Amino acid sequence: MVPRIYAPRDRGVFLYDMEDFMLNIGILGVILEYLIVFTIIFIVNYFLYVRKKKRLNKNKMPVELFYLISMYKLDIKKINYKKFLWIYSFVNTFIVSTIYIIVVYLVEGFIWQLLIGMVLLILLIIICYGLLGRYYQKKEGIDNV
């Protein structure tokens, strides 16, 4: 008996068809991995950034806070710095873990993973920090500037 040789299907850039994705990995497995990655990144982020910074030092202000203050004309005195550290840690963790899951499970090839990951990174930063800036504007009572 001669074994059959199957030619692989050309899937292009994407690693899995949706059918293969559902059968092999499963949605619950992906959600579980997302939660695990999110938790690990958040804990690392907490120990590196949130726990160390107790007070606002204007010389060592996070880039994210500087961006929000300059872009949305926010008053630095009205921002609760400790709460901001937790929020920006949560936002950064969300961005990193979302990009990880999308790139690992949906994109094949190292170069494509880098390119799509960079594009997603820029888009998610703009979207998430745009929403955060609007949140702080509404909290301060500033209309759209």
N, C-alpha and C positions, 0 to 999 in steps of 0.2 A: 504494500500500500504506500503510495507516494503522498507525503504531507502537502497540504495546500499552503501556498504562500499568499498572504493577504497584503496587498499594497495599502499603505496608510492613506487615509483621506487627506486631501489638502484642505486644511482648516484656515490657512492664512495666518494672521497674527494671533488669533484667539486660540487658547489652549484647549478649551472644551466646547463642544456643542452643548446647548442647554439640556438636551436629552442625556448626554454623558455626565454632565454636571449633576443632574438630579439623581442619577443612578449610583454614581461612584462616591460622591462626597456627601450629599444630602444637605438640605437647608439647615437642619438643626446642628450639624457638625460645623458648618460655616459660622453660624450664630454663636456657638460655643467658643470657637476659636477667636472670633471677634471680641467676645467678652473677656477671654483670657488675655489676649494681646492688649486690649484696652486697660485692663486692671494692672498688668505688669508695667506698661508705659506710664500710667498715672502714678504708680508707686515710685518709679524711678524719677519721674518729673517732680514729685513731691519732695523727695530727699535732696534732689539737686537744686531746686529753685524755691519752692514755697517755704520749706522749713528754715532755710538759711536767712531769708530776707524778712526781718521783723518790721523795719521802718523804711519809709521812702527816703532814699538818698538821691538827690537830683543829679548827682554826677554818675550814679550807677543805675539809672532808670531803665527798665526793660524797654526794648525796641518797640514792643507791641503797645505799651502805654504811650510812648512818644508819638507813635503813628496815630493812635486814637486822639490824642490831645491836639496834634497839629492838623489832622484831617477833619475832625468834627468840631473843632473849636471848643473843647471841653475845659472846664476849670479843674485843675489838679487838686485843689483843696476840697472839692465836693466829692471826690472819688474816695471810697473806702479802700485803702491800699491792700489790706489783708484779704478782703473779699475779692478784689480785682485779681490778686495772685491765684486764688482758687479758680476763678472763672477762666482766666487765661490759660491756666494749666489744663483745665478741662477741655477748652477749645483746641489747644495744641495736641492733646492726646486724641481727641476725636479726629482731627485732620490726619495725623500720622497713622492711626489704626485703620481708618477708612481707606486711605491710599494703599496700605499694605494688603488688605483683603482684596481690593479690586485688582491690583497689579499681580498678586500671586495667583489668584484663581482665574482670572480672565485673560491674561496676556502671556504670550509665549515669546521667548527670546529676550536676552539680556538688554540689547539696545532698545527694543520696543518697550520693555518694562521701564527703563530709565526715561525715555521720552514721554511716555504716557504718564508716568509718575510725576515728572516735573510739571507737565501741563495741569494735571489734577491738583498738584500742590499749589500752584499759583491761583487757580480758580477757587479752591476751597479757602485759601487765605483771604482772598478778596471777599468772598461771600460771608464767611464766618465773622471776620472782623468788621465787615460792613454792618452786619446785624448787631454785633456787640456795640459798635459806635452809635447806631440808632437807639439802642437800648439806653445807653448812658445819656444821649441827648434828651430822650423822653423823660428820663429820671430827673434830669436837671431842669426840665421845662423849656428847653431851647427848641424853637421851631427849626425847620429845615433851613440850613445856612446856604 
